[in-house]
Amino acid sequence: MNLKSMWLIALLTAGLALLLDAQAEGAAGGRTPSAPSAVVDFANLADGDVVPPDFTVRFTISGMGIAPAGTAIENTGHFHLLIDLPELPDLDQPLPANEHIRHYGKGETLAELDLAEGKHTLQLLLADHAHVAHDPPVMSKVITITVSSAAALPADS
């Protein structure tokens, strides 16, 4: 084995160790502190809005920053969009990814949605590098939107 291969193996091993540490921290219930002034919200949607089935939703944040999942930087996190979530999951554990909880772990601040016609609830939740909600949680209020094929696009789309 040459020196370059050994160096690459060492680098991959170190990266894997960091990832496993982050996952273990989340699984152990270790929550990252949030900034006291942190706020997340929707930039182009409000409670009661009527939107078409395909639309773009934009996320805003103040008081903290955005960093991709797996990147542990103080006072940062990444967005999770909660759609028609019957109840919040255990915020001491990594958030699952499913039809009700969408992860934006690359640091995205907008999402293209395609929702069925009818009423839907939306909420934003910021999570740390390990997909665990901050302490205290940084989340928007729950809003209710109505999806209708007769609706115009939101003004900021």
N, C-alpha and C positions, 0 to 999 in steps of 0.2 A: 504494500500500500504506500503510495507516495505522500508527500507532505501536504499537497493540495487536497487530496481525498481525506486525509486525517483532519485537516482544518475544517473542511466542509461538514464532516460528521460531528465534530465538536460544536460547530455553530448550530447545526440542526438540533442537536441534543440540548443545547442551552435554550434555544427557542421553544422546544417542546416542554422543557422544564418550567419556563415562564408561563406558558399557556396552562399547564396543569396546575401550577400554583394559583393562577387567577381563578380557574374553575373550582379548585378546592376551597379557596377563600369564599366564593359565592355559595358553594354547597354548605359550608360551615356556618352560614348565616352572617358572615362579616359584611356589614354595610358601610359604604363609603359616605362620609359626611357631605351634605350639600351646603352650598353657600346660603346664608340666611335670606338673601334678597332674590334668590333664583325663581324665575317664572317661565313657564312654557305655555304656549297658546297656539291657536290657529290664526294664521295671517289673513286668510280669505274666506273663512266660514264663521257663521254665528249661529247660536241656538235658533231653531225655527227656519233656517234657510231651506229652500227648495233647489235641488241641483239635478243635472242630467245623470244618467247611469255612468257615463265615462267622464271623469273630471279630475282635475289636479287639486290636491290639498297641500297648502304650504304651512310649515311649522315655524314658530318663532321661539327664541330663547333670549332671556336677559339675566344677568347676574352670574352666569356660568358659561362655559364654552362647549363646543362639540369636538369629540375625538372618536375615532373608530373603535369598535369593540376590540378588546384585547390590548388597548393602549391605556395604561394606568397613569393618567395625569390629573393632578389635583384640580378640583372644581371643573371637571368636564364629564361628559357622558354622551350617550347617543339616544335617539328617539325610538319609542315603541308606540304604535298606534293601536289602541284598544277599540275594537269594532263589535258592537252588540255583545259586550262582555257581561254575562249575568252577574258575576261578582268578581272582585279583585282576587288575583292569586296570592299566595303567600309571598309577601314582598321581601322576606328574608332569604328567599331562594332565587336562583336564576329564573328569569321569566321564560316560560315555554314558548315555542313558536308554533302557532296553529292558526286556524281561520279567524280567531278572535283577537290574537295578539301578533301583530306584524312587526318584525324587527327591521330597523334601518341602521345596521351595524357598520356601514361604510361611512357614516356621518352625513347621510342624506338629510336634507331639510325640506323635501317635498316628496309627494307620492302620487302616482297615477292610480286612481281607484276606479273600479268597475263594480258597482253594487247593484243588486236587484232593486226593482222599483218597490217603494214603500218606505216606512220609517226605519231609521237606523240611529244608534247612539255611537258617538265618537269621543274618545278621550286620549290625550297624549300623556305619556309617562316617560321620564328620563331615567336611564339606567347607567350604571358604571361599566367599566371595562369587562366585567364578568356577567353582564346582563342582570345585575341585582339592583333594585331600586335604591336610591340614596336615602340617607337618614337625616332629616325627615324627607319623605318622598317629594319629588318635584313633579307635579302633575297638573294638568289643566282641569277645569270644570268639565263635567260631562255635557255634551251638547247633543241635541236631537235634530237630525236633518231628515228631509223627505226627498227621496229619489223619484224623479218623474221624467219620462221621456219628453214631455212638453216643456221642461224647464230650460232656461238659458244657462250658459256657463257662469260660474262665479266671476265677479268683476276682476279679480286678480289672476285668473287663469289665463 
